[in-house]
Structures are given as C-alpha cells and as structure tokens.
Amino acid sequence: MTVSSSTPPLFSPIKVGKSTLQHRIALAPLTRFRSPKHVPGDLVAEYYEQRASRPGTLLITEATFIAAKAGGIPNVPGIWSQEQIDAWKKVTDRVHAKKSFIYAQIWALGRQAFPAVLKAEGFDYVSASDVPIDEERGAPRPLTKEEIKEYIQLYVKAAKNAVEAGFDGIELHSANGYLLDQFLHENTNQRTDEYGGSIENRARFTLEVVDALVEAIGADRVGIRLSPWNTYGEVFPGISPIPQWSYVVAELEKRAVEQNKRLAFVHIVEPRIAGHVNLESWSGSNEFINNIWKGILIKAGNMLPVAAEVAEKEPNTIIAVGRHFISNPDIVDKLERKLELTDYDRDTFYTNDAKGYTDYPFAK
C-alpha cells in the first residue's frame, strides 16, 4: 500500500508485534455466544472473515476460555482442546486469506461465572477472595497459591494453543471485572498473602501471567487489556484507579526498556463506557497511561466519534471498534469513503444464529 502525505493517520500503516497493519481501526473483542460446546464453528469463521475484508485489519477475538474450569458460561469458545484448536485454525486461515491479522483474547471468569454451570461440570466457583458479586451466586472460594500457579500455566497453554491455531498473537484479558481484574481491585481482593494487600501484590498475578506468556511465545505476540475505571462486574477502584494501574503499566514499560520485552500492545478501555453501555458523563481519564507506556496503545470504548482526532494526535494509538463493527463488516471502507453506518441491533448481540451476526450488508 502506497501512503501519500495526504493520507489521514487513521488510514495509514502501523506495526503491531510482528504484523504491519494498513490502518488504525481494529475489531474490539466482543462476546457473541455462537460457539456451542465451546467450539467455534463455520458461522464464527464467516463472521471473522467478513470483518477481515479490508486487508491489513487487526481483529481481536471474543473472550476465549483458557480451560473448562476457567469458564462458567455456555456457548463461549475455548482454546484448551485439540478440537478447539482445529476449529480456530479454520477461522485464522480465512482471516489470513484476506491478508488481515487476528489475536485471540484469552480469558478466565472468576466470580463472574455462574456457579451452577461450574458445579454441573465438576468445577469450583473461585476468585481472588470470598467476596460475592451478588446474593444469588454467593461467595466464591479464594484461589490457593498453588491454584494461582496452575492458572498461570493454563494461560501459557492457551497461548501456545493459539499459536498452533494460527493466531498472530494473544490478548490477555485483565479487565472488566474478570479473574485477573478481581485481583487488581481492592474491593474484590482482600487477601493477606503475596497476592493481596498492596498495589504491588494485587498486580502480582497479572504480571506473573504476562511474564510467563512472554517467555512462552515472545513479547511481540502478547497484548494485554486493562480497564482502570471500569465498574462492570461490581469492581470498584476506590478513590482513584491511577496508582494501581500506573504501577501495572510502569512494570510493563520497565520490562520493555530494561529487558527488551515490549508487548505488542496495551489495550485500554476508556472511562466513557461501562460494559457495553455508553456513559453520558465521566470524570476519569486514561491520559496517565499515555504518559507511561511508549509502545502501541489500543483504545476502546465509544471511540468512533473521536477516532480520527485521536489517530492524528497519538501516532502510536489504534482505535478498537466494537458495536459498529458488528453491523458494518466493512467499516474501514465506509469510514474512509464517509458513508453512513448501518445501525446495530442490540437484541441480537447474544443470540445463537446468523441474524445480527453474519447478515449485515457490505456497502456497494
């Protein structure tokens, strides 16, 4: 692709890990519940292939379970078995045939799981501490230190499986109130061992997973998602999330500078969104992360209205688009051509068929 001096930054190339993207719009990770028995099928492959139609696009998959015990929700894909690896290979092959790139977001639920689902499969309901997410689900059991080490290895195995399945890299899900994020937050982490109590200790699990992933598949194949201001999943950052997440990001930057182990990207959820709901007003800012992290930054959370402006001001930033990428599989072309975007149908986000999934039209 030839880039002229008049090409807007949003549509100019940028390197992420081992991959050179041809523009700065990425597909955000979006849970869609289209994988019966935790295996992505042909419908899933078609969905990602459609959104890879513009060559050089980065796709980040829906959150994908690292192990059966890390789950607790039906119809979400996993990446712990050979059947799942083979199924994902069909997805990555179709994305690569379009000359685009795809990262697997790897995930563990912790206390956001449904205990009844876990119990039916013979697994415990666990978290950082025994703090309930709601009255109905009751209190989870705190992970032991031995189990934390086991989870680290489950993340590593999932990452290796992702590479075997043809993914260009993985995104570690340490956001939105899920297991790793439960260790980062004071209200969900009330431990008194080396995994709780201080900013450094609450970050230990996430950073140990990062280090293990980097050792296993290389820093340039690893990204991480963080959500400092998030309250989804009943996590609360206290007076300010800045000290906790400044420490996490500073440790990632330190590894990049001192050990030459710079991650492919850091992906942050902006405070303008809570879960999948736009906020009318917000007071927080992730500017502190821009000041610490000098590598590639991905920003998500109702960013479409300011995408061009952010790309202009922040040359290392990529804009992750979620809901409008669902309803506009060719959204990059539409934005570049200034075409009207198709509205999304929220009622079909979490159903189980093609409606609202692979039936959105391309522009003519």
Secondary structure, 3 states (H helix, E strand, C coil): CCCCCCCCHHHCCEEECCEEECCCEEECCCCCCCCHHHCCCHHHHHHHHHHCCCCCCEEEEEEEECCHHHCCCCCCCECCCHHHHHHHHHHHHHHHHCCCEEEEEEECCHHHCCHHHHHHCCCCCEECCCCCCCCCCCCCEECCHHHHHHHHHHHHHHHHHHHHCCCCEEEEECCCCCHHHHHHCCCCCCCCCCCCCCHHHHHHHHHHHHHHHHHHHCHHHEEEEECCCCCCCCCCCCCCCHHHHHHHHHHHHHHHHHHCCCCCEEEEECCCEECCEECCCCCCCCHHHHHHCCCCEEEECCCHHHHHHHHHHCCCEEEEECHHHHHCCCHHHHHHHCCCCCCCCHHHCCCCCCCCCCCCCCCC
